[in-house]
Amino acid sequence: MLFSNAKPALLVLADGSAYRGWSFGASGTSFGEVVFNTGMTGYQEVLTDPSYRGQIITFTYPELGNTGVNDADEESVRPHVKGAIARNVCFRPSNWRSTESLPNYLKRHGIIGIYGIDTRALTRKIRSVGAMNGAISTEILDAGDLLLKVQEAPSMAGLNLVREVTTPTIYEWSDPTDSNWEFADPAAAPEPLTVVALDFGIKRNILRRLASYGCRVIVVPAHTPAEEILKYNPDGIFLSNGPGDPAVVTEGIATTKALLESYAKPMFGICMGHQILGLSLGAETFKLKFGHRGLNQPCGLNQQVEITSQNHGFAIMAESLPDADVEITHLNLNDRTVAGLRHKSLPLFSVQYHPEASPGPHDADYLFEQFVQAMQTHRQMAV
């Protein structure tokens, strides 16, 4: 939908490509890594996922904002993206849960958006050339001038963005999932299992799923040392998702290494948490050409497949994993990158994808149950 008072906007990529459209959301100029998400739903969850910190998101689904926004679908306290790109935008949403339009929501949070451009052509460009820096502006409408500023922006490789999104204080989470998902029986444990979650940029639905399985969840900042974590005597450690280059999250890697040396209870990692666990075990990571961002990524091994929700631009090098200690449990079946691993002798496992969904399929929710079962088993053995 295009209104007569629509404000012009310009998108420029680092390779000089320019796309002219119209502004929605805030005004100004914003820089970030331009990527694409192939999901057909869940735009509010995507926008508020801290893993998207520092990125400008191209939505490949052609209609954005039809159902508006609401508080229940937020995955954190605010949007973390640097910008949003859409083909068409709805300014007058229609949904019983809607409390605000998407353009108003982005404007209120200072997020710049551009619509009315050929998002298919832009996606094909990124798919061919790779994710790259770019900028959206309602102020600088000369492509050459904006390109000069884009070329000064830092690359995503080498950026520690966890420091920008991790919680500043320790807090507890107890709210379960408010949905029709089948819950595990919290009464299966005589008392709540205590999970300490290292927050690299954690999504709320991860916390909800853990609470739904009867866990007492204590969320701590990414820089929390191992000795502070162990004071809670946790039944398990959770390593969360997060943005940026995992190899430079030195505080998280150091903490995880220290825990591996002094802690023999279950540990579960998702997305960046998967990468942090791999790095702590001696593996290396690398930057993907355009990343995996969508709701239908097939993952599996040995003729077992699950459809997964993913959002990451880095992956673990399979050849760098220590074969004597670690085995690969899942591969991304599109490009054969590592999508899951587990330790052969310790109760450690992780996945590159998002079993908590929001948005996405629930195929992999069983991983939370496996984590809980591992903690229950360990507790029983310790009695």
N, C-alpha and C positions, 0 to 999 in steps of 0.2 A: 504494500500500500504506500503510495507516494502522496504527501500533502503539499499544497501549494507553497507552504512556508518552509519546506524541507531545506536544510542547510547543506551545502556541498561538503564533501569529505574526500580525502585522497589517501590511498594506500600505496606505499612504495616498498619494494623488496630490495635486498642488498645487491641483487644482480641487475638492478635498474628497471625492472618491470614495474609498471605503474597502472593502477586501477582507480578509476574515478566513480564515485557513488554519492550517497547521501548519509548524513550523520543521524545516528540515534544514540541516546544516552548522553554522556557528558561532552563538553567541548574541550578543545585543546590539542595536544600532541602527545602520543604515547609510543614508546619503543619496546620491542620484545621479539622473541623468536616466533615466527609465523608457522603454525602447524595446522593440521586438519583433524577433525573428529568425525567419524562415519556413523555415529549413533543417530537413530531416528527419533529419539526421545531423551528426556532427562537434561535439558539444557541448563536448568537452574542448578542441578547437582554438579554438572561440569564446571559451571562458572564459579561455584563456591568450593570446589575441590582444591585444597592448598597445593596439590601436586602440579597445578597449572600456573603456579607463581612464575612470573617473568615471561609468559607466553601470550601471544595473540592467537585466538582460536578461530579457525574457519569451520563453520558448521556446514556440512555437506547436505543435510536435509534442507530442502528449499524454503520451508516456512519456519520462522522462529517467533516464539512469544504468543502463540495462539491460546495457551492456557494460563497466561500470566505467570505470576510468582506467588509464593506463600512461604510462611515461616517454616513449615514442616519439611520442606524439600531442601533446606539449606544444609550443606555438609560442613559448614564452619560459620563463623560469625559474620563473614562478608565475602564478596567475590574477590578472588585472588588473581584473576587474569589481567593482562595489560590491555586487552582489547578484544572485541568480538566482531566477526565478519559474517554477514548473512546475505542470502539472495533476496528474500522478502522478510519484512518484519511486521508483526501485528501490534498496532497501537491501542486496540480496543479488544482485549481478551474476553473470552467467554468460558468460564469454568466455575463451578460452585466453590472450589477451594481458593480461587484467586483473590488476592487482597490488593494487588497492584499490577500495573502493566510492566513488561520487561524494560521498555525504554525508560520509564520513570525510575525503576529500580536501579538500573545502571547509572542514570544521571545522579541519583541520590548518593551513590557510592563512588562517584567520580571515575567511572569506567567508560572509555570511548568506544563507540561502535560505528561500523560502516555497513550500509546495505545498498542493494541495487546493482551489485557487481556480478560478474559471471563466476560464481564459486566453483563451477565444474572446471573451467579453464584454470583457475587458481590452484585447485586441488591437483590437476594433472601436472601443473608446473612443479609443485612441491614433490609430488610422487616421482617425477623424473629427475629433478635437480637436487632435491633434498630440502629438509627444513632449513630455513635461513632467517636472519634478522630482517626486520621490517618496521614500518611505522605507519600509524594512522594519524591524520591531522585534519582539523577543521580550520587551522590557522595558516599553515604553510601549504599552499595549493600549487606551488611550482615543483614539479617532480624532481628537477635537478637539485634544487635547494634542499628538499627533504632527503634526497639520496645522500648528500654529503653528511647529514646528521646521522643517518642510519649507519653509515660506514664507521662512525665513531663509537657505536654501541658495542659493549662487550659480548663475546660469544657465550653461549650456554655452557660449553665445555669449560670446566674449571671454575664454575660459579657455585659457591656454597649458599644456596637460598634457604636452607633449613633454618639458619639463624633468624631469618625474617618471619618464619611462620610457626616455629615451635612455641609452646605455651611458656609464658614467663614465670608461672607459678605451678606448684603441684596441686592437683585437684582429683576428686573422686567422681566416677560416673556410675549411675545406677539405672538410668532410663532404658527399658528394653525396646525392641523394635515395635513400632505401632503399625502393624500390617497384618495380613493374613498368613504370614509365614508360619510354618509349624515350629513350635518352640520345643527345645529339649526340656526335660523335667528337671528343674533346679533342685528338687528334693532328692535327686540321685546322689548328691553329696551331702554328708551329715551337716556340713556348714559351708558357707560360700567359699569357693576357690578364690584366692587372691592373685590377681594378675597385675604386674607392673608393666605399663605400656610406655615405651620410649617414643616421644612425640617428635617425629621428623616432619610432621604436617598431616596429622591423623584426621581421617574422615569420621564424622559422627556415626555413620552406620556401622563402622567397625566396632565402635564402643557399644552401640545398641545390640549388635549380635553377641558380643561377649557377655553383656548383661542378660540377654535373653537366655543364655546357656547357664545362668546361675553364678556368674563371676562377679566378684567385687573388683572393680577396675580402678587402679590408681595410675593417673597419667602424670608423667614427669618430663621436664625439659630434656631436649636432646643432649645437652652437655652434662647431665647428671652423672657423677662418677659411680662406679660399680658398688663401692662400699656403702653409698647412700641408698642405692636400690636394695641391697641385701638386708638392710635394716628392717624392711617390711616383711622379711621372711616369705617372699612370694612363692606360690605354687607353680607359677610360670612367668616367663618374660615374653612380651610381645614387642616386635620391631615394626613400626608403622611405615606407611607410604610417605612420600615427601617429594619436593621439587629439586631440580638442579642436578649437578654432577655428583654421584655418590662417592666417587674416589676422593673428593676433597672434604667430605664430612668427617674430618679427622677425629672430632670429639666422639661421634657415634661409633666409629670403628674402634677407637681405643676402649670405650666402655664395653662394647661387645666382646672384644678380645679378652678383657679382664674378667668378664662374666664366664667366658668359655674356660678360663683357667681355674675358676673358684666355685663354679655353680654347675651342678649336674642335673638340674630339673629341666622340664620341657621349655623349649623356646620356639616361637613361631614368627615368621616374618612375611610381610606382604609388600610387593612392589619395591620401593627403596629399601625396606626392611630386608627383603630377599637379597638385594644387592649388597647391603651392609653386612649381612651374615656371610655371603660368599667372600667378600673382601676380607673379613675377619678370619676366614678359614684359609686364606692364602691365594684366593682367585684374583683375577683382574676384570675390569669392566671396560666397555668401549661404547662410543656413541653410535646409535643407529642412524641410517640415512634419513629417514623421515619418521621413525618411531611407530609405535602401535597405540592408536587411540580410537577406541570404538567399543561396540557391545557384542560383536560376533566373531571374536578371534578364537579359532579352534586350537585347543591344546590337548596333549595326551601322549601316550606311549604304549607300546604293546597292544595295539588295536583297541585301546580305551580312549575315548574322546569326550571332552566337555567343551561347551561353548562359553567363552569367558568375556568379561569386561576388562579392558586394559587402558592404561594411560601411562606410558613411559617412553623416554627417548634414549635410554641407556640399557645395556644388557651385560650379563656375565659371559666372559669368554669360556666356552666349554672346555677347551684344551688347557686352560689354566687351573681347573679344579683339581685338587689332590685326589686322584683316583683311589688311593688306598683308604681314604676316610669318607669320601662323599660320593653319592650316586645321584644321577639325574633322574627325576621322577616324571617330569613333563617337558615336552618340547612344544614351541609354537609351530603348528603344522603348516603355517604359511611360509616361514623362512628358516625353520629348524633352529632357532635360537633357544637358549635355556629358559624354560618357563617354570621349573620347579626342581628342588633338590632336597635331599635329606642326608643326615649323617648316618654312617653305617653302625656306629656303636653308641652314640649319644642321642637323646630325645630332641633332636633339632631338625626342623624342616621349614621350608619357605616356598612361596610361589611368586612369580612375576606379575600375576594378574590379580583381580579384585574379587574374591569370593563373596564379599559383602554387597556386591552389585551397587545399586543406587548411583546411576542407573545400570541396568543390565540383567542378564539371566541369573538364576539362583542355582545353577548346576553344581557349583563348587562350595555351597554352604556347608557341606559335610566336613570341610577342613576345620571349621570351628569345633565341630563335634569331636574330631580326632584330637584336637588340642586339649579339649576338656577331658576326654577319656585318658589321655596321656598324663595329665595332671592328677586325675583321680587315682590312676594306677600307681603313680609315684608316691602319692600320699599314703596309700594303703601299704605299700612296701616299706615305708618308713616307720610304720606303727610297730 
